[in-house]
Amino acid sequence: MKIKQLHSWDVTPREARAIQESLREGVIASWNKISVKTVVGTDISFPSKNEVLAAAVVVAYPEMEVLETKIRRGPNTFPYVPGLLSFREAPMLAEVLGALSAEPDVILCDGQGLAHPRGMGLACHVGLLADRAAIGCAKSRLFGTFDPPGEAKGQWSALLGKDGETIGAVLRTRFGVSPVYVSIGHRITLGVALDIVLNCSPKYRIPEPLRLAHNLAAGRPV
């Protein structure tokens, strides 16, 4: 997969926030109605304080058959700063996505997209780097307010920004379990993102591509 070089990663937190503000205008919140045949799940682990491991698992959609896996390791060069997760994780995610022989149609990121204080979460950043449809699917809320969705699978409620605008959705992927937080990353609509996340969640709370990528990043079988 071809990855763009949008900016330097050697930046201060203040410079990183300015980059997020400038990149936000490039996020495309529309869908070109492509036929989705493959989805790649991505995740990060930190084997040590100074090392980052990135994992990518490409699956057939909607069958969820594993087609390709990749791992890349590199140095951890950016501190943990709330709201700047992409500067800590996206460099190695770009490396692992760039190593794929497949050209997946959609990228799933374990993090936020537009549901971010500056509307520029990890999924937005990765989507812009790959110039590909990307979805943020997080296990917890970073930003925004919501009413709890219904208990049934597929029920969701809007995640609202500070001005009351919809910045994502709180989605129940299994009956009675904690929801996930879905938001647009790039080149997709929220409705399509919700459909894809649900179709990727036949058995577990976490969408299968992300669950497999998490296992791969943790050194467990895929």
Summary of the structure (lengths in Angstrom):
residues: 222
radius of gyration: 16.0
end to end distance: 21.3
largest distance: 44.9
contacts: 796
relative contact order: 0.19
helix: 25%
strand: 27%
